[in-house]
Amino acid sequence: MTKPTIQLVWYKRDLRTVDHAPLYMAAQKGLVLPIYIFEPELWSQKDASLRHWRFVQDCLIELNRDLSRLGQPLIQLHGDVVDVFEHLQNHYQISGVWSHQETGNLWSFARDQKVLTWLNKQNIPWNEFKQHPIHRGKSQRDYWQSQANQHFNQACLPEPEALTFVQAQTTLPNDLPLPTALCNHEQIQKGGRSLGLRLLQRFLTQRVGNYLFDIANPIKAPQNSSRLSPHLTWGSLSMREVVQAAQFRQSQAPVNQQRGLTAFISRCFWQSHFMQKLETEPQMEQHCLHAATENLRLDNPSADVFLQAWLQGKTGVPMIDACMRSLRVTGWLPFRMRAMVVSFASYQLWIDWRLIAPPLAQLFTDYEPGIHYSQIQMQSGTTGINAMRVYSPVKQGKDHDPLGLFIKTWCPELQTVPVEYIHQPWSMPIEWQIHFSVFIGQDYPAPLVDIDESAKQAKDKLASLRKDPNAKQQAKGVFITHGSRAKRTKKTQSKISTHKATRPGNTAKNRVPDNQLSLF
Ligand SMILES: Cc1cc2nc3c(=O)[nH]c(=O)nc-3n(C[C@H](O)[C@H](O)[C@H](O)COP(=O)(O)OP(=O)(O)OC[C@H]3O[C@@H](n4cnc5c(N)ncnc54)[C@H](O)[C@@H]3O)c2cc1C
């Protein structure tokens, strides 16, 4: 019997039917078999966690529903991709594989190379499409912004009108080797396209008015940030449809929502801006972009102990501990708090970012390798082209949680501490500790380090390293490969000269009051 000829649409981090070029184009060519492959090796990597898988699972349920509505349900298989493709060849003539390009971790990079070798041997074309404005190989930073504009301006592709039925739905077995990290997922965002669309709609019409005011506030940001990140990471929404919906809304929205919309749209561009760095230099998952800093933090004998305390939210610094405890439960933190916890671990605790990155990736439901590694290296001072970002958790706490309500929610042992000591309870006199029945070092940890002294030492070490002529030369090379080509305005230039810099697209017109500015 002759085998049916099929177009294999391989779903990875693009779990939708709309604005999905591989599905749309494959459907023009003939019978489509859409597959998702659970890859045990991928899910056993040290950056994977159960909360990621739960989100993906929710998305797969809806994806299957949408594909079934079109005529061909989702085929869910498990195993090594090449083995799965070989198995499918027993039943089908695979005319082509259709997928989106993926900017994943080093493991998925190597897997793609293996898949390509196999497909080439079989003479099966692999049709890959961009879902982000990201370029393979050497990046074209000089033209990045205009190419990104072009990408986001292209019309979103509709679903194919219909798919011809090829094979009945197959589901995954119950005994998959799932990651065991972070089993609690009660308060983790749920996946699926319909929830993503609802979030988008409500954000653009209602919550965006408060976006800029609340974006760094750990209590209000969970409600007033868009919260679209896991949908964008796992592809239940495409960034293009989000950008276009926001731009359309901007043409209709009242004045009080305009600045929020502008700021939101520029952040949407940052996603691929950061992902491009990992695509250009996949080794940045393991090595410092600025080679001079490669061994900078390998001299800390307490690194492992500090790392555990930091991860568990037991550093003795309330704002850090509240953020880490909240992240463990909810899977999300606003940008400012992410930057602060990484900066604290890197500078005050002097932990190498390579120890921080995998467990933090497991904690974020929205873990996107390209943003994650770029941001972690930036916040820990190993890019060579960014200003040092040494946050004071006490100042951040006073600015963004002045009454200590966020701290008290996540560190209930500090419930009785008066507001004047809530950000630095270690300075509370012993008679107050007796009075409020909270003993620092007993009920709540004493700080692991002197936070001012450790910050100063860290800054001195990095500053003296950066002065070295070789280090300066290396930093220039990093800038040529990865630095933003965004034009600097007079105002941003003056910020740079005072050790602050500007983010992509952060022109005078759309500058936002989030003080996390960068040269990227
Ligand atoms: C150390 C560190 C690690 C991070 N890791 C991730 C990660 O793994 N995945 C992730 O999606 N974001 C990451 N971010 C960026 C940022 O914190 C999140 O994108 C944002 O908090 C997600 O919430 P939101 O969707 O409500 O964002 P919004 O403010 O509503 O932004 C909309 C979208 O724009 C993109 N975006 C926003 N801020 C940034 C940024 N600073 N850099 C790049 N893209 C941005 C995201 O896709 C986001 O969903 C990280 C930031 C830091 C400092």
The ligand as a Gaussian input file, in Angstrom:
#p B3LYP/6-31G(d) Opt

LIG

0 1
 C       16.882000      38.843000      35.195000
 C       15.693000      38.955000      34.266000
 C       15.213000      37.830000      33.654000
 C       14.116000      37.923000      32.786000
 N       13.670000      36.778000      32.200000
 C       12.608000      36.841000      31.369000
 C       12.107000      35.646000      30.762000
 O       12.640000      34.539000      30.958000
 N       11.018000      35.750000      29.952000
 C       10.411000      36.966000      29.716000
 O        9.416000      37.005000      28.974000
 N       10.901000      38.090000      30.259000
 C       11.949000      38.081000      31.084000
 N       12.419000      39.243000      31.653000
 C       11.883000      40.544000      31.214000
 C       10.667000      41.092000      31.973000
 O       10.906000      41.111000      33.336000
 C        9.392000      40.321000      31.657000
 O        9.222000      40.210000      30.263000
 C        8.134000      40.985000      32.194000
 O        8.261000      41.198000      33.575000
 C        6.945000      40.086000      31.894000
 O        5.751000      40.618000      32.380000
 P        4.631000      41.237000      31.401000
 O        4.307000      40.280000      30.314000
 O        3.533000      41.738000      32.243000
 O        5.480000      42.423000      30.761000
 P        5.018000      43.748000      30.019000
 O        5.698000      44.883000      30.690000
 O        3.563000      43.820000      29.872000
 O        5.723000      43.621000      28.597000
 C        5.115000      42.976000      27.469000
 C        6.096000      42.005000      26.864000
 O        7.287000      42.691000      26.412000
 C        8.437000      41.874000      26.619000
 N        9.305000      42.527000      27.616000
 C        8.918000      43.317000      28.650000
 N        9.992000      43.737000      29.340000
 C       11.065000      43.202000      28.725000
 C       12.459000      43.273000      28.962000
 N       12.968000      43.997000      29.954000
 N       13.286000      42.603000      28.139000
 C       12.805000      41.885000      27.109000
 N       11.480000      41.766000      26.844000
 C       10.632000      42.424000      27.630000
 C        7.919000      40.547000      27.173000
 O        7.702000      39.666000      26.101000
 C        6.610000      40.954000      27.834000
 O        5.691000      39.899000      27.961000
 C       13.519000      39.176000      32.528000
 C       14.007000      40.313000      33.175000
 C       15.082000      40.204000      34.027000
 C       15.605000      41.433000      34.712000

